[in-house]
């Protein structure tokens, strides 16, 4: 039988509540003791407000977001189902730590706008949920996750997960790590032409070249093919479908333009075989991929961030 995430959350919620109540009672007892010692019964109360207790109660959305971050960590090799704590945070990679489940081969995972892309982050997380908790409880688990993330009317649970990973995960990650992220989001820009997530500790001098050749160029080819297909459909479309297809074509053209500029900068930087010195800190290394200015093939100056800016 599979396992329900909702059951595990309930146990965690109860554990947090017990710990919270115990600490609150202890703090109030200490307050009573000191009030009696100093004779402050008429001036102070021993009661402690919930907001002042130094441990947190469980919060469903926060815990689900933490679970998703942990699952991404398993995919990246930061965590393993076979060892407690960190499995890899730099140094020598030990394959023996990953027996039950194999992490991503290169620590580079594309983030797609659409569902169903097998090598994409959403599909990998879905497969991991099934692997850990079981196929038979998958529907209950993905629905539970979607509700916690804020499922919208007529939105499939998988779409909710995809939306969160595409639009919000990285913002949450930057906040959690206080603007020193360990996962880095490469992004062509606001039109979502191309996105991929990497694990900082698995970065090496060939990472940019691999992103370019194995992921970016493939997505460029897919967008170009989709533009070609929609143009063919437009020639035969009725008025109703024509409006929809023209809107899709406009969005694809925006992606294509964004990706052309991004690809030139990515290719330029890939040929530099940039190394990181993690002793310099995340901020210094992150800035190596920001505000890059080049002269394009057409002679125009292009300035792009390879990574999502940290504000």
URTA-V387132 format. One record per pair of residues at least 6 apart in sequence whose ideal C-beta (glycine too) atoms are under 8 Angstrom apart, sorted by the first residue. I is the first residue (numbers start at 1). GAP is how many residues later the second one is. D is the distance in whole Angstrom. If there is no record, write none. Layout:
BEGIN
I_GAP_D + I_GAP_D
END
This chain:
BEGIN
1_133_7 + 1_135_7 + 1_136_8 + 2_131_5 + 2_132_2 + 2_133_7 + 2_134_4 + 2_135_3 + 2_136_7 + 2_139_8 + 3_129_8 + 3_130_5 + 3_131_6 + 3_134_6 + 4_129_7 + 4_133_5 + 4_136_6 + 4_137_7 + 4_140_8 + 5_59_8 + 5_62_7 + 5_128_6 + 5_136_5 + 5_139_5 + 5_140_7 + 6_134_7 + 6_135_8 + 6_138_5 + 9_49_7 + 9_51_7 + 9_54_6 + 9_55_8 + 9_135_8 + 12_46_6 + 12_51_7 + 13_44_8 + 13_45_4 + 16_39_7 + 16_40_7 + 16_41_5 + 16_42_4 + 17_40_6 + 17_41_7 + 19_36_6 + 20_30_8 + 20_33_6 + 20_35_6 + 20_36_8 + 20_37_5 + 23_30_6 + 23_31_7 + 23_32_5 + 24_24_6 + 24_26_7 + 24_29_5 + 27_21_5 + 27_26_7 + 28_18_5 + 28_19_6 + 28_20_5 + 29_17_8 + 31_13_7 + 31_14_8 + 31_15_4 + 31_16_8 + 31_17_7 + 32_14_4 + 34_6_8 + 35_6_6 + 35_9_5 + 35_11_6 + 50_7_8 + 60_88_5 + 61_87_5 + 61_88_7 + 61_89_8 + 63_85_8 + 64_80_8 + 64_81_6 + 64_84_4 + 64_85_6 + 65_84_8 + 65_99_8 + 65_104_8 + 65_107_6 + 67_78_8 + 68_57_7 + 68_77_8 + 68_93_8 + 68_96_7 + 68_97_8 + 68_101_7 + 69_100_8 + 69_103_8 + 69_104_7 + 69_107_7 + 70_9_6 + 71_54_5 + 71_57_5 + 71_58_7 + 72_49_7 + 72_53_7 + 72_97_8 + 72_111_7 + 72_125_7 + 73_6_4 + 74_6_7 + 74_7_7 + 74_27_7 + 74_29_7 + 74_54_6 + 75_28_6 + 75_29_5 + 75_34_6 + 75_46_8 + 75_49_5 + 75_50_7 + 75_53_7 + 76_27_6 + 76_28_6 + 76_31_5 + 76_33_8 + 76_107_7 + 76_121_8 + 76_123_4 + 76_126_7 + 77_10_6 + 77_11_5 + 77_16_8 + 77_21_7 + 77_26_4 + 77_27_7 + 77_30_6 + 77_122_7 + 77_125_7 + 78_8_6 + 78_9_7 + 78_10_6 + 78_11_7 + 78_104_7 + 78_121_6 + 78_123_7 + 79_7_7 + 79_8_6 + 80_7_4 + 80_8_8 + 80_17_5 + 80_18_5 + 80_20_8 + 80_21_7 + 80_23_8 + 81_19_4 + 81_20_5 + 81_51_7 + 82_15_6 + 82_16_7 + 82_17_5 + 82_18_5 + 83_14_5 + 87_7_8 + 87_10_5 + 87_11_7 + 88_6_8 + 88_9_7 + 88_113_6 + 88_114_8 + 89_112_5 + 90_111_5 + 90_188_6 + 101_27_7 + 101_30_6 + 104_20_7 + 106_96_7 + 106_101_8 + 106_104_6 + 106_108_8 + 107_91_6 + 107_92_4 + 107_95_3 + 107_96_8 + 108_88_6 + 108_89_8 + 108_90_5 + 108_99_7 + 108_102_6 + 108_103_6 + 108_106_7 + 108_107_6 + 109_10_7 + 109_11_7 + 109_12_5 + 109_15_6 + 109_87_6 + 109_88_5 + 109_89_8 + 110_7_7 + 110_9_6 + 110_10_5 + 110_11_7 + 110_84_8 + 110_85_7 + 110_86_5 + 110_105_5 + 110_109_7 + 111_9_7 + 111_10_5 + 111_11_8 + 111_54_6 + 111_55_6 + 111_74_7 + 111_84_4 + 111_85_6 + 111_86_6 + 112_8_4 + 112_9_8 + 112_10_7 + 112_50_8 + 112_54_8 + 112_83_8 + 113_53_6 + 113_79_5 + 114_48_8 + 115_7_6 + 115_8_8 + 115_43_6 + 115_44_7 + 115_47_6 + 116_7_7 + 117_6_6 + 121_44_5 + 121_76_6 + 122_36_7 + 122_39_6 + 122_40_4 + 122_43_6 + 122_44_8 + 125_36_7 + 125_40_7 + 126_16_7 + 126_32_7 + 126_35_7 + 129_9_6 + 129_12_6 + 129_13_7 + 129_16_8 + 130_8_5 + 133_8_5 + 142_15_4 + 142_16_6 + 142_19_7 + 143_14_5 + 145_12_7 + 145_15_8 + 145_16_6 + 146_9_8 + 146_11_4 + 146_12_8 + 146_14_4 + 146_15_6 + 149_11_5 + 149_12_7 + 149_15_5 + 150_10_7 + 151_6_7 + 151_9_5 + 152_8_7 + 155_8_8 + 166_26_7 + 166_29_7 + 170_11_8 + 170_13_8 + 170_15_5 + 170_27_8 + 170_138_6 + 173_8_5 + 173_10_6 + 174_7_5 + 174_136_6 + 179_104_8 + 179_131_5 + 180_101_7 + 180_102_4 + 180_103_7 + 181_19_7 + 181_101_7 + 181_105_8 + 181_129_7 + 182_17_7 + 182_18_5 + 182_19_7 + 182_100_8 + 183_14_5 + 183_15_7 + 183_16_6 + 183_17_7 + 184_13_7 + 184_14_5 + 184_15_8 + 184_16_6 + 184_19_8 + 184_102_7 + 184_105_8 + 184_123_6 + 185_10_6 + 185_11_8 + 185_12_6 + 185_122_6 + 185_123_4 + 186_8_7 + 186_9_7 + 186_10_5 + 186_11_8 + 186_12_7 + 186_25_6 + 186_103_8 + 186_120_6 + 186_121_6 + 186_122_8 + 187_7_7 + 187_8_5 + 187_118_8 + 187_120_7 + 187_121_5 + 188_6_4 + 188_7_7 + 188_67_8 + 188_70_5 + 188_71_5 + 188_73_8 + 188_74_4 + 188_116_8 + 189_69_5 + 189_73_7 + 189_115_8 + 190_68_8 + 191_60_7 + 191_63_5 + 191_64_5 + 191_67_5 + 192_63_7 + 193_26_8 + 193_30_7 + 193_61_8 + 193_62_4 + 193_63_7 + 193_65_4 + 193_66_4 + 193_69_7 + 194_21_8 + 194_22_6 + 194_25_5 + 194_26_8 + 194_65_6 + 194_68_7 + 196_15_6 + 196_19_6 + 196_20_8 + 198_9_6 + 198_13_8 + 200_76_8 + 200_78_8 + 200_82_7 + 200_85_8 + 201_77_8 + 203_73_6 + 204_71_8 + 205_68_4 + 205_69_6 + 205_70_5 + 206_67_7 + 208_58_7 + 208_61_5 + 208_62_4 + 208_64_8 + 208_65_8 + 208_66_7 + 208_98_8 + 209_61_4 + 209_62_8 + 209_64_8 + 211_55_7 + 211_59_8 + 212_51_8 + 212_54_5 + 212_55_6 + 212_58_5 + 216_43_8 + 216_46_8 + 216_47_6 + 216_50_6 + 217_46_8 + 219_40_8 + 220_39_6 + 220_43_6 + 223_29_6 + 223_32_6 + 223_33_6 + 223_36_7 + 224_32_7 + 226_26_6 + 227_22_7 + 227_25_5 + 227_26_7 + 227_29_7 + 230_15_5 + 230_18_6 + 230_19_5 + 230_22_7 + 231_18_7 + 233_8_8 + 233_12_6 + 234_8_6 + 234_11_5 + 234_12_7 + 234_15_7 + 237_8_6 + 261_35_7 + 261_41_5 + 261_43_6 + 262_42_6 + 262_44_8 + 264_30_6 + 264_32_5 + 264_33_7 + 264_38_6 + 265_27_5 + 265_29_6 + 265_37_6 + 265_39_4 + 265_41_6 + 266_40_6 + 268_24_7 + 268_26_5 + 269_20_7 + 269_23_6 + 269_37_6 + 274_14_6 + 274_15_8 + 276_9_5 + 276_12_8 + 277_8_7 + 278_7_7 + 286_21_6 + 286_24_7 + 289_16_7 + 289_17_4 + 289_18_5 + 290_15_5 + 290_16_7 + 290_17_6 + 290_19_7 + 291_12_6 + 291_14_6 + 292_11_7 + 292_12_6 + 292_13_7 + 292_14_7 + 293_8_6 + 293_9_7 + 293_10_4 + 294_7_7 + 294_8_5 + 294_9_8 + 295_6_6 + 295_7_8 + 296_6_5
END
